[in-house]
Amino acid sequence: MISYEPFFQTMKEKKISSYELAKKGFPRSTYYAIKQGKSITTNTVDQLCSILHCEVSDIMKYIENK
């Protein structure tokens, strides 16, 4: 399973709100899809890494299903 918890932690650490992401061109609908744990494209991950100046591991992590 993919967890987006690192994304929300990165936003908190960098003091960036969802509103600021939207101002930088990141779609609110995609933000809410991430909040709901839905899948996102590698292009979306790339866009987030660019906006947040971070690594992929700062956006998501893999958690093994048991």
PQR file of N, CA, C, O and H, with PARSE charges and radii, in Angstrom:
ATOM      1  N   MET A   1       0.849  -1.174   0.000 -0.4000 1.5000
ATOM      2  CA  MET A   1       0.000   0.000   0.000 -0.0000 2.0000
ATOM      3  C   MET A   1       0.901   1.246   0.000  0.5500 1.7000
ATOM      4  O   MET A   1       1.953   1.260   0.639 -0.5500 1.4000
ATOM      5  N   ILE A   2       0.486   2.254  -0.702 -0.4000 1.5000
ATOM      6  CA  ILE A   2       1.210   3.518  -0.741 -0.0000 2.0000
ATOM      7  C   ILE A   2       0.587   4.484   0.267  0.5500 1.7000
ATOM      8  O   ILE A   2      -0.629   4.673   0.295 -0.5500 1.4000
ATOM      9  H   ILE A   2      -0.368   2.243  -1.221  0.4000 1.0000
ATOM     10  N   SER A   3       1.431   5.083   1.083 -0.4000 1.5000
ATOM     11  CA  SER A   3       0.983   6.077   2.057 -0.0000 2.0000
ATOM     12  C   SER A   3       1.510   7.449   1.634  0.5500 1.7000
ATOM     13  O   SER A   3       2.664   7.591   1.230 -0.5500 1.4000
ATOM     14  H   SER A   3       2.419   4.930   1.061  0.4000 1.0000
ATOM     15  N   TYR A   4       0.655   8.437   1.736 -0.4000 1.5000
ATOM     16  CA  TYR A   4       1.043   9.809   1.417 -0.0000 2.0000
ATOM     17  C   TYR A   4       1.327  10.620   2.672  0.5500 1.7000
ATOM     18  O   TYR A   4       1.431  11.845   2.611 -0.5500 1.4000
ATOM     19  H   TYR A   4      -0.282   8.322   2.064  0.4000 1.0000
ATOM     20  N   GLU A   5       1.452   9.948   3.799 -0.4000 1.5000
ATOM     21  CA  GLU A   5       1.747  10.642   5.053 -0.0000 2.0000
ATOM     22  C   GLU A   5       3.015  11.503   4.955  0.5500 1.7000
ATOM     23  O   GLU A   5       3.039  12.607   5.500 -0.5500 1.4000
ATOM     24  H   GLU A   5       1.367   8.953   3.848  0.4000 1.0000
ATOM     25  N   PRO A   6       4.074  11.023   4.271 -0.5600 1.5000
ATOM     26  CA  PRO A   6       5.261  11.890   4.149  0.2800 2.0000
ATOM     27  C   PRO A   6       4.956  13.222   3.450  0.5500 1.7000
ATOM     28  O   PRO A   6       5.567  14.243   3.765 -0.5500 1.4000
ATOM     29  N   PHE A   7       4.018  13.210   2.511 -0.4000 1.5000
ATOM     30  CA  PHE A   7       3.635  14.437   1.803 -0.0000 2.0000
ATOM     31  C   PHE A   7       3.081  15.472   2.777  0.5500 1.7000
ATOM     32  O   PHE A   7       3.467  16.640   2.734 -0.5500 1.4000
ATOM     33  H   PHE A   7       3.521  12.381   2.255  0.4000 1.0000
ATOM     34  N   PHE A   8       2.186  15.047   3.644 -0.4000 1.5000
ATOM     35  CA  PHE A   8       1.571  15.977   4.593 -0.0000 2.0000
ATOM     36  C   PHE A   8       2.584  16.439   5.638  0.5500 1.7000
ATOM     37  O   PHE A   8       2.530  17.577   6.104 -0.5500 1.4000
ATOM     38  H   PHE A   8       1.872  14.098   3.678  0.4000 1.0000
ATOM     39  N   GLN A   9       3.509  15.548   6.002 -0.4000 1.5000
ATOM     40  CA  GLN A   9       4.574  15.925   6.928 -0.0000 2.0000
ATOM     41  C   GLN A   9       5.511  16.947   6.272  0.5500 1.7000
ATOM     42  O   GLN A   9       5.926  17.910   6.916 -0.5500 1.4000
ATOM     43  H   GLN A   9       3.553  14.624   5.623  0.4000 1.0000
ATOM     44  N   THR A  10       5.838  16.740   5.007 -0.4000 1.5000
ATOM     45  CA  THR A  10       6.696  17.670   4.271 -0.0000 2.0000
ATOM     46  C   THR A  10       6.027  19.031   4.155  0.5500 1.7000
ATOM     47  O   THR A  10       6.676  20.062   4.333 -0.5500 1.4000
ATOM     48  H   THR A  10       5.500  15.957   4.484  0.4000 1.0000
ATOM     49  N   MET A  11       4.729  19.037   3.858 -0.4000 1.5000
ATOM     50  CA  MET A  11       4.003  20.306   3.787 -0.0000 2.0000
ATOM     51  C   MET A  11       4.075  21.035   5.127  0.5500 1.7000
ATOM     52  O   MET A  11       4.296  22.245   5.176 -0.5500 1.4000
ATOM     53  H   MET A  11       4.202  18.200   3.714  0.4000 1.0000
ATOM     54  N   LYS A  12       3.888  20.291   6.201 -0.4000 1.5000
ATOM     55  CA  LYS A  12       3.919  20.887   7.540 -0.0000 2.0000
ATOM     56  C   LYS A  12       5.310  21.456   7.847  0.5500 1.7000
ATOM     57  O   LYS A  12       5.432  22.578   8.339 -0.5500 1.4000
ATOM     58  H   LYS A  12       3.708  19.308   6.161  0.4000 1.0000
ATOM     59  N   GLU A  13       6.347  20.680   7.557 -0.4000 1.5000
ATOM     60  CA  GLU A  13       7.726  21.112   7.819 -0.0000 2.0000
ATOM     61  C   GLU A  13       8.089  22.355   7.015  0.5500 1.7000
ATOM     62  O   GLU A  13       8.796  23.235   7.505 -0.5500 1.4000
ATOM     63  H   GLU A  13       6.248  19.769   7.158  0.4000 1.0000
ATOM     64  N   LYS A  14       7.602  22.421   5.779 -0.4000 1.5000
ATOM     65  CA  LYS A  14       7.923  23.549   4.906 -0.0000 2.0000
ATOM     66  C   LYS A  14       6.914  24.690   5.036  0.5500 1.7000
ATOM     67  O   LYS A  14       7.021  25.716   4.364 -0.5500 1.4000
ATOM     68  H   LYS A  14       7.027  21.706   5.381  0.4000 1.0000
ATOM     69  N   LYS A  15       5.929  24.483   5.920 -0.4000 1.5000
ATOM     70  CA  LYS A  15       4.890  25.487   6.176 -0.0000 2.0000
ATOM     71  C   LYS A  15       4.180  25.925   4.897  0.5500 1.7000
ATOM     72  O   LYS A  15       4.016  27.114   4.626 -0.5500 1.4000
ATOM     73  H   LYS A  15       5.842  23.649   6.466  0.4000 1.0000
ATOM     74  N   ILE A  16       3.763  24.920   4.118 -0.4000 1.5000
ATOM     75  CA  ILE A  16       3.044  25.172   2.867 -0.0000 2.0000
ATOM     76  C   ILE A  16       1.635  24.600   3.008  0.5500 1.7000
ATOM     77  O   ILE A  16       1.464  23.426   3.335 -0.5500 1.4000
ATOM     78  H   ILE A  16       3.896  23.953   4.338  0.4000 1.0000
ATOM     79  N   SER A  17       0.645  25.427   2.762 -0.4000 1.5000
ATOM     80  CA  SER A  17      -0.750  24.999   2.861 -0.0000 2.0000
ATOM     81  C   SER A  17      -1.258  24.510   1.503  0.5500 1.7000
ATOM     82  O   SER A  17      -0.607  24.703   0.476 -0.5500 1.4000
ATOM     83  H   SER A  17       0.784  26.381   2.497  0.4000 1.0000
ATOM     84  N   SER A  18      -2.426  23.878   1.517 -0.4000 1.5000
ATOM     85  CA  SER A  18      -3.034  23.448   0.255 -0.0000 2.0000
ATOM     86  C   SER A  18      -3.372  24.659  -0.609  0.5500 1.7000
ATOM     87  O   SER A  18      -3.334  24.582  -1.837 -0.5500 1.4000
ATOM     88  H   SER A  18      -2.955  23.721   2.351  0.4000 1.0000
ATOM     89  N   TYR A  19      -3.698  25.761   0.028 -0.4000 1.5000
ATOM     90  CA  TYR A  19      -3.978  26.998  -0.702 -0.0000 2.0000
ATOM     91  C   TYR A  19      -2.732  27.464  -1.459  0.5500 1.7000
ATOM     92  O   TYR A  19      -2.819  27.873  -2.617 -0.5500 1.4000
ATOM     93  H   TYR A  19      -3.729  25.824   1.026  0.4000 1.0000
ATOM     94  N   GLU A  20      -1.577  27.401  -0.797 -0.4000 1.5000
ATOM     95  CA  GLU A  20      -0.337  27.817  -1.464 -0.0000 2.0000
ATOM     96  C   GLU A  20       0.023  26.876  -2.610  0.5500 1.7000
ATOM     97  O   GLU A  20       0.543  27.313  -3.636 -0.5500 1.4000
ATOM     98  H   GLU A  20      -1.506  27.070   0.143  0.4000 1.0000
ATOM     99  N   LEU A  21      -0.256  25.582  -2.434 -0.4000 1.5000
ATOM    100  CA  LEU A  21      -0.029  24.642  -3.538 -0.0000 2.0000
ATOM    101  C   LEU A  21      -0.890  25.029  -4.738  0.5500 1.7000
ATOM    102  O   LEU A  21      -0.419  25.028  -5.875 -0.5500 1.4000
ATOM    103  H   LEU A  21      -0.679  25.227  -1.600  0.4000 1.0000
ATOM    104  N   ALA A  22      -2.147  25.357  -4.479 -0.4000 1.5000
ATOM    105  CA  ALA A  22      -3.063  25.748  -5.557 -0.0000 2.0000
ATOM    106  C   ALA A  22      -2.575  27.017  -6.250  0.5500 1.7000
ATOM    107  O   ALA A  22      -2.667  27.134  -7.472 -0.5500 1.4000
ATOM    108  H   ALA A  22      -2.530  25.357  -3.555  0.4000 1.0000
ATOM    109  N   LYS A  23      -2.059  27.961  -5.475 -0.4000 1.5000
ATOM    110  CA  LYS A  23      -1.539  29.203  -6.065 -0.0000 2.0000
ATOM    111  C   LYS A  23      -0.351  28.920  -6.978  0.5500 1.7000
ATOM    112  O   LYS A  23      -0.081  29.680  -7.908 -0.5500 1.4000
ATOM    113  H   LYS A  23      -1.985  27.866  -4.483  0.4000 1.0000
ATOM    114  N   LYS A  24       0.365  27.816  -6.707 -0.4000 1.5000
ATOM    115  CA  LYS A  24       1.527  27.453  -7.529 -0.0000 2.0000
ATOM    116  C   LYS A  24       1.127  26.537  -8.681  0.5500 1.7000
ATOM    117  O   LYS A  24       1.987  25.996  -9.375 -0.5500 1.4000
ATOM    118  H   LYS A  24       0.147  27.198  -5.951  0.4000 1.0000
ATOM    119  N   GLY A  25      -0.176  26.365  -8.883 -0.4000 1.5000
ATOM    120  CA  GLY A  25      -0.664  25.602 -10.031 -0.0000 2.0000
ATOM    121  C   GLY A  25      -0.996  24.156  -9.763  0.5500 1.7000
ATOM    122  O   GLY A  25      -1.297  23.416 -10.700 -0.5500 1.4000
ATOM    123  H   GLY A  25      -0.875  26.805  -8.319  0.4000 1.0000
ATOM    124  N   PHE A  26      -0.953  23.725  -8.509 -0.4000 1.5000
ATOM    125  CA  PHE A  26      -1.290  22.336  -8.196 -0.0000 2.0000
ATOM    126  C   PHE A  26      -2.799  22.220  -8.012  0.5500 1.7000
ATOM    127  O   PHE A  26      -3.379  22.928  -7.189 -0.5500 1.4000
ATOM    128  H   PHE A  26      -0.708  24.326  -7.749  0.4000 1.0000
ATOM    129  N   PRO A  27      -3.444  21.323  -8.778 -0.5600 1.5000
ATOM    130  CA  PRO A  27      -4.909  21.221  -8.732  0.2800 2.0000
ATOM    131  C   PRO A  27      -5.435  20.799  -7.352  0.5500 1.7000
ATOM    132  O   PRO A  27      -4.933  19.858  -6.737 -0.5500 1.4000
ATOM    133  N   ARG A  28      -6.441  21.512  -6.895 -0.4000 1.5000
ATOM    134  CA  ARG A  28      -7.054  21.178  -5.601 -0.0000 2.0000
ATOM    135  C   ARG A  28      -7.664  19.785  -5.640  0.5500 1.7000
ATOM    136  O   ARG A  28      -7.630  19.057  -4.647 -0.5500 1.4000
ATOM    137  H   ARG A  28      -6.849  22.276  -7.394  0.4000 1.0000
ATOM    138  N   SER A  29      -8.220  19.418  -6.784 -0.4000 1.5000
ATOM    139  CA  SER A  29      -8.834  18.090  -6.901 -0.0000 2.0000
ATOM    140  C   SER A  29      -7.794  16.992  -6.678  0.5500 1.7000
ATOM    141  O   SER A  29      -8.100  15.963  -6.075 -0.5500 1.4000
ATOM    142  H   SER A  29      -8.247  20.009  -7.590  0.4000 1.0000
ATOM    143  N   THR A  30      -6.591  17.198  -7.151 -0.4000 1.5000
ATOM    144  CA  THR A  30      -5.527  16.219  -6.954 -0.0000 2.0000
ATOM    145  C   THR A  30      -5.103  16.190  -5.491  0.5500 1.7000
ATOM    146  O   THR A  30      -4.823  15.123  -4.944 -0.5500 1.4000
ATOM    147  H   THR A  30      -6.342  18.034  -7.641  0.4000 1.0000
ATOM    148  N   TYR A  31      -5.056  17.347  -4.866 -0.4000 1.5000
ATOM    149  CA  TYR A  31      -4.722  17.416  -3.437 -0.0000 2.0000
ATOM    150  C   TYR A  31      -5.733  16.599  -2.637  0.5500 1.7000
ATOM    151  O   TYR A  31      -5.349  15.824  -1.761 -0.5500 1.4000
ATOM    152  H   TYR A  31      -5.283  18.213  -5.311  0.4000 1.0000
ATOM    153  N   TYR A  32      -7.023  16.765  -2.932 -0.4000 1.5000
ATOM    154  CA  TYR A  32      -8.055  16.034  -2.200 -0.0000 2.0000
ATOM    155  C   TYR A  32      -8.021  14.539  -2.525  0.5500 1.7000
ATOM    156  O   TYR A  32      -8.360  13.716  -1.674 -0.5500 1.4000
ATOM    157  H   TYR A  32      -7.336  17.394  -3.644  0.4000 1.0000
ATOM    158  N   ALA A  33      -7.621  14.182  -3.737 -0.4000 1.5000
ATOM    159  CA  ALA A  33      -7.457  12.765  -4.091 -0.0000 2.0000
ATOM    160  C   ALA A  33      -6.338  12.148  -3.247  0.5500 1.7000
ATOM    161  O   ALA A  33      -6.461  11.011  -2.790 -0.5500 1.4000
ATOM    162  H   ALA A  33      -7.346  14.850  -4.428  0.4000 1.0000
ATOM    163  N   ILE A  34      -5.259  12.886  -3.042 -0.4000 1.5000
ATOM    164  CA  ILE A  34      -4.160  12.409  -2.203 -0.0000 2.0000
ATOM    165  C   ILE A  34      -4.647  12.247  -0.765  0.5500 1.7000
ATOM    166  O   ILE A  34      -4.323  11.262  -0.103 -0.5500 1.4000
ATOM    167  H   ILE A  34      -5.159  13.809  -3.413  0.4000 1.0000
ATOM    168  N   LYS A  35      -5.418  13.206  -0.289 -0.4000 1.5000
ATOM    169  CA  LYS A  35      -5.957  13.127   1.077 -0.0000 2.0000
ATOM    170  C   LYS A  35      -6.801  11.869   1.264  0.5500 1.7000
ATOM    171  O   LYS A  35      -6.836  11.296   2.353 -0.5500 1.4000
ATOM    172  H   LYS A  35      -5.681  14.007  -0.827  0.4000 1.0000
ATOM    173  N   GLN A  36      -7.475  11.445   0.206 -0.4000 1.5000
ATOM    174  CA  GLN A  36      -8.322  10.255   0.271 -0.0000 2.0000
ATOM    175  C   GLN A  36      -7.538   8.975  -0.013  0.5500 1.7000
ATOM    176  O   GLN A  36      -8.108   7.884   0.011 -0.5500 1.4000
ATOM    177  H   GLN A  36      -7.446  11.910  -0.678  0.4000 1.0000
ATOM    178  N   GLY A  37      -6.236   9.097  -0.282 -0.4000 1.5000
ATOM    179  CA  GLY A  37      -5.394   7.929  -0.517 -0.0000 2.0000
ATOM    180  C   GLY A  37      -5.510   7.333  -1.896  0.5500 1.7000
ATOM    181  O   GLY A  37      -5.107   6.190  -2.115 -0.5500 1.4000
ATOM    182  H   GLY A  37      -5.773   9.984  -0.302  0.4000 1.0000
ATOM    183  N   LYS A  38      -6.056   8.091  -2.835 -0.4000 1.5000
ATOM    184  CA  LYS A  38      -6.204   7.592  -4.202 -0.0000 2.0000
ATOM    185  C   LYS A  38      -4.847   7.635  -4.908  0.5500 1.7000
ATOM    186  O   LYS A  38      -3.933   8.337  -4.476 -0.5500 1.4000
ATOM    187  H   LYS A  38      -6.383   9.019  -2.656  0.4000 1.0000
ATOM    188  N   SER A  39      -4.732   6.884  -5.986 -0.4000 1.5000
ATOM    189  CA  SER A  39      -3.464   6.837  -6.710 -0.0000 2.0000
ATOM    190  C   SER A  39      -3.241   8.131  -7.500  0.5500 1.7000
ATOM    191  O   SER A  39      -4.184   8.799  -7.923 -0.5500 1.4000
ATOM    192  H   SER A  39      -5.475   6.313  -6.337  0.4000 1.0000
ATOM    193  N   ILE A  40      -1.959   8.456  -7.679 -0.4000 1.5000
ATOM    194  CA  ILE A  40      -1.576   9.632  -8.458 -0.0000 2.0000
ATOM    195  C   ILE A  40      -0.528   9.218  -9.478  0.5500 1.7000
ATOM    196  O   ILE A  40       0.101   8.169  -9.336 -0.5500 1.4000
ATOM    197  H   ILE A  40      -1.193   7.914  -7.335  0.4000 1.0000
ATOM    198  N   THR A  41      -0.343  10.022 -10.485 -0.4000 1.5000
ATOM    199  CA  THR A  41       0.611   9.702 -11.540 -0.0000 2.0000
ATOM    200  C   THR A  41       2.026  10.133 -11.150  0.5500 1.7000
ATOM    201  O   THR A  41       2.228  10.914 -10.220 -0.5500 1.4000
ATOM    202  H   THR A  41      -0.854  10.874 -10.600  0.4000 1.0000
ATOM    203  N   THR A  42       2.985   9.602 -11.885 -0.4000 1.5000
ATOM    204  CA  THR A  42       4.371  10.028 -11.653 -0.0000 2.0000
ATOM    205  C   THR A  42       4.546  11.494 -12.034  0.5500 1.7000
ATOM    206  O   THR A  42       5.407  12.176 -11.478 -0.5500 1.4000
ATOM    207  H   THR A  42       2.821   8.968 -12.640  0.4000 1.0000
ATOM    208  N   ASN A  43       3.750  11.981 -12.963 -0.4000 1.5000
ATOM    209  CA  ASN A  43       3.801  13.406 -13.305 -0.0000 2.0000
ATOM    210  C   ASN A  43       3.373  14.260 -12.115  0.5500 1.7000
ATOM    211  O   ASN A  43       3.937  15.328 -11.879 -0.5500 1.4000
ATOM    212  H   ASN A  43       3.050  11.426 -13.414  0.4000 1.0000
ATOM    213  N   THR A  44       2.384  13.791 -11.372 -0.4000 1.5000
ATOM    214  CA  THR A  44       1.930  14.505 -10.178 -0.0000 2.0000
ATOM    215  C   THR A  44       3.020  14.504  -9.121  0.5500 1.7000
ATOM    216  O   THR A  44       3.271  15.526  -8.483 -0.5500 1.4000
ATOM    217  H   THR A  44       1.926  12.923 -11.564  0.4000 1.0000
ATOM    218  N   VAL A  45       3.667  13.362  -8.933 -0.4000 1.5000
ATOM    219  CA  VAL A  45       4.771  13.272  -7.972 -0.0000 2.0000
ATOM    220  C   VAL A  45       5.891  14.228  -8.385  0.5500 1.7000
ATOM    221  O   VAL A  45       6.466  14.923  -7.547 -0.5500 1.4000
ATOM    222  H   VAL A  45       3.463  12.531  -9.451  0.4000 1.0000
ATOM    223  N   ASP A  46       6.189  14.254  -9.667 -0.4000 1.5000
ATOM    224  CA  ASP A  46       7.219  15.157 -10.189 -0.0000 2.0000
ATOM    225  C   ASP A  46       6.854  16.615  -9.913  0.5500 1.7000
ATOM    226  O   ASP A  46       7.701  17.405  -9.497 -0.5500 1.4000
ATOM    227  H   ASP A  46       5.722  13.689 -10.347  0.4000 1.0000
ATOM    228  N   GLN A  47       5.600  16.963 -10.145 -0.4000 1.5000
ATOM    229  CA  GLN A  47       5.140  18.332  -9.906 -0.0000 2.0000
ATOM    230  C   GLN A  47       5.260  18.702  -8.429  0.5500 1.7000
ATOM    231  O   GLN A  47       5.696  19.804  -8.096 -0.5500 1.4000
ATOM    232  H   GLN A  47       4.912  16.321 -10.483  0.4000 1.0000
ATOM    233  N   LEU A  48       4.878  17.790  -7.550 -0.4000 1.5000
ATOM    234  CA  LEU A  48       4.979  18.054  -6.117 -0.0000 2.0000
ATOM    235  C   LEU A  48       6.429  18.210  -5.671  0.5500 1.7000
ATOM    236  O   LEU A  48       6.753  19.100  -4.885 -0.5500 1.4000
ATOM    237  H   LEU A  48       4.525  16.894  -7.821  0.4000 1.0000
ATOM    238  N   CYS A  49       7.294  17.340  -6.178 -0.4000 1.5000
ATOM    239  CA  CYS A  49       8.722  17.437  -5.832 -0.0000 2.0000
ATOM    240  C   CYS A  49       9.294  18.773  -6.293  0.5500 1.7000
ATOM    241  O   CYS A  49      10.119  19.370  -5.601 -0.5500 1.4000
ATOM    242  H   CYS A  49       7.031  16.617  -6.817  0.4000 1.0000
ATOM    243  N   SER A  50       8.866  19.232  -7.436 -0.4000 1.5000
ATOM    244  CA  SER A  50       9.328  20.519  -7.962 -0.0000 2.0000
ATOM    245  C   SER A  50       8.824  21.676  -7.097  0.5500 1.7000
ATOM    246  O   SER A  50       9.588  22.577  -6.752 -0.5500 1.4000
ATOM    247  H   SER A  50       8.196  18.747  -7.997  0.4000 1.0000
ATOM    248  N   ILE A  51       7.561  21.648  -6.756 -0.4000 1.5000
ATOM    249  CA  ILE A  51       6.976  22.727  -5.953 -0.0000 2.0000
ATOM    250  C   ILE A  51       7.566  22.752  -4.545  0.5500 1.7000
ATOM    251  O   ILE A  51       7.885  23.818  -4.017 -0.5500 1.4000
ATOM    252  H   ILE A  51       6.940  20.916  -7.036  0.4000 1.0000
ATOM    253  N   LEU A  52       7.710  21.565  -3.939 -0.4000 1.5000
ATOM    254  CA  LEU A  52       8.158  21.476  -2.554 -0.0000 2.0000
ATOM    255  C   LEU A  52       9.687  21.367  -2.414  0.5500 1.7000
ATOM    256  O   LEU A  52      10.220  21.387  -1.304 -0.5500 1.4000
ATOM    257  H   LEU A  52       7.451  20.699  -4.367  0.4000 1.0000
ATOM    258  N   HIS A  53      10.377  21.253  -3.551 -0.4000 1.5000
ATOM    259  CA  HIS A  53      11.843  21.090  -3.530 -0.0000 2.0000
ATOM    260  C   HIS A  53      12.224  19.934  -2.616  0.5500 1.7000
ATOM    261  O   HIS A  53      12.947  20.101  -1.633 -0.5500 1.4000
ATOM    262  H   HIS A  53       9.944  21.236  -4.452  0.4000 1.0000
ATOM    263  N   CYS A  54      11.709  18.743  -2.973 -0.4000 1.5000
ATOM    264  CA  CYS A  54      11.941  17.574  -2.125 -0.0000 2.0000
ATOM    265  C   CYS A  54      12.149  16.329  -2.987  0.5500 1.7000
ATOM    266  O   CYS A  54      12.109  16.395  -4.216 -0.5500 1.4000
ATOM    267  H   CYS A  54      11.122  18.607  -3.771  0.4000 1.0000
ATOM    268  N   GLU A  55      12.366  15.213  -2.333 -0.4000 1.5000
ATOM    269  CA  GLU A  55      12.550  13.914  -2.983 -0.0000 2.0000
ATOM    270  C   GLU A  55      11.226  13.146  -3.007  0.5500 1.7000
ATOM    271  O   GLU A  55      10.285  13.485  -2.289 -0.5500 1.4000
ATOM    272  H   GLU A  55      12.398  15.159  -1.335  0.4000 1.0000
ATOM    273  N   VAL A  56      11.170  12.115  -3.838 -0.4000 1.5000
ATOM    274  CA  VAL A  56       9.968  11.281  -3.928 -0.0000 2.0000
ATOM    275  C   VAL A  56       9.631  10.690  -2.550  0.5500 1.7000
ATOM    276  O   VAL A  56       8.457  10.591  -2.193 -0.5500 1.4000
ATOM    277  H   VAL A  56      11.934  11.840  -4.421  0.4000 1.0000
ATOM    278  N   SER A  57      10.631  10.305  -1.792 -0.4000 1.5000
ATOM    279  CA  SER A  57      10.388   9.720  -0.464 -0.0000 2.0000
ATOM    280  C   SER A  57       9.773  10.722   0.504  0.5500 1.7000
ATOM    281  O   SER A  57       9.260  10.330   1.552 -0.5500 1.4000
ATOM    282  H   SER A  57      11.585  10.385  -2.081  0.4000 1.0000
ATOM    283  N   ASP A  58       9.816  12.008   0.170 -0.4000 1.5000
ATOM    284  CA  ASP A  58       9.164  13.034   0.980 -0.0000 2.0000
ATOM    285  C   ASP A  58       7.687  13.187   0.603  0.5500 1.7000
ATOM    286  O   ASP A  58       6.956  13.951   1.233 -0.5500 1.4000
ATOM    287  H   ASP A  58      10.233  12.326  -0.681  0.4000 1.0000
ATOM    288  N   ILE A  59       7.256  12.459  -0.425 -0.4000 1.5000
ATOM    289  CA  ILE A  59       5.870  12.528  -0.905 -0.0000 2.0000
ATOM    290  C   ILE A  59       5.093  11.269  -0.533  0.5500 1.7000
ATOM    291  O   ILE A  59       3.935  11.343  -0.121 -0.5500 1.4000
ATOM    292  H   ILE A  59       7.850  11.838  -0.937  0.4000 1.0000
ATOM    293  N   MET A  60       5.742  10.111  -0.683 -0.4000 1.5000
ATOM    294  CA  MET A  60       5.036   8.856  -0.428 -0.0000 2.0000
ATOM    295  C   MET A  60       5.995   7.782   0.042  0.5500 1.7000
ATOM    296  O   MET A  60       7.211   7.875  -0.129 -0.5500 1.4000
ATOM    297  H   MET A  60       6.682  10.051  -1.018  0.4000 1.0000
ATOM    298  N   LYS A  61       5.390   6.732   0.658 -0.4000 1.5000
ATOM    299  CA  LYS A  61       6.188   5.574   1.062 -0.0000 2.0000
ATOM    300  C   LYS A  61       5.352   4.327   0.901  0.5500 1.7000
ATOM    301  O   LYS A  61       4.122   4.367   0.907 -0.5500 1.4000
ATOM    302  H   LYS A  61       4.403   6.656   0.797  0.4000 1.0000
ATOM    303  N   TYR A  62       6.046   3.228   0.757 -0.4000 1.5000
ATOM    304  CA  TYR A  62       5.390   1.922   0.601 -0.0000 2.0000
ATOM    305  C   TYR A  62       5.243   1.269   1.970  0.5500 1.7000
ATOM    306  O   TYR A  62       6.193   1.225   2.753 -0.5500 1.4000
ATOM    307  H   TYR A  62       7.046   3.195   0.752  0.4000 1.0000
ATOM    308  N   ILE A  63       4.050   0.765   2.248 -0.4000 1.5000
ATOM    309  CA  ILE A  63       3.790   0.007   3.464 -0.0000 2.0000
ATOM    310  C   ILE A  63       3.279  -1.353   3.042  0.5500 1.7000
ATOM    311  O   ILE A  63       2.262  -1.458   2.355 -0.5500 1.4000
ATOM    312  H   ILE A  63       3.279   0.801   1.613  0.4000 1.0000
ATOM    313  N   GLU A  64       3.978  -2.386   3.449 -0.4000 1.5000
ATOM    314  CA  GLU A  64       3.613  -3.745   3.049 -0.0000 2.0000
ATOM    315  C   GLU A  64       2.284  -4.150   3.672  0.5500 1.7000
ATOM    316  O   GLU A  64       2.050  -3.940   4.862 -0.5500 1.4000
ATOM    317  H   GLU A  64       4.804  -2.301   4.007  0.4000 1.0000
ATOM    318  N   ASN A  65       1.413  -4.738   2.844 -0.4000 1.5000
ATOM    319  CA  ASN A  65       0.130  -5.266   3.336 -0.0000 2.0000
ATOM    320  C   ASN A  65       0.398  -6.547   4.109  0.5500 1.7000
ATOM    321  O   ASN A  65       1.265  -7.337   3.737 -0.5500 1.4000
ATOM    322  H   ASN A  65       1.603  -4.908   1.877  0.4000 1.0000
ATOM    323  N   LYS A  66      -0.340  -6.743   5.168 -0.4000 1.5000
ATOM    324  CA  LYS A  66      -0.137  -7.967   5.976 -0.0000 2.0000
ATOM    325  C   LYS A  66      -1.267  -8.931   5.802  0.5500 1.7000
ATOM    326  O   LYS A  66      -1.261 -10.005   6.403 -0.5500 1.4000
ATOM    327  H   LYS A  66      -1.044  -6.100   5.470  0.4000 1.0000
TER
END
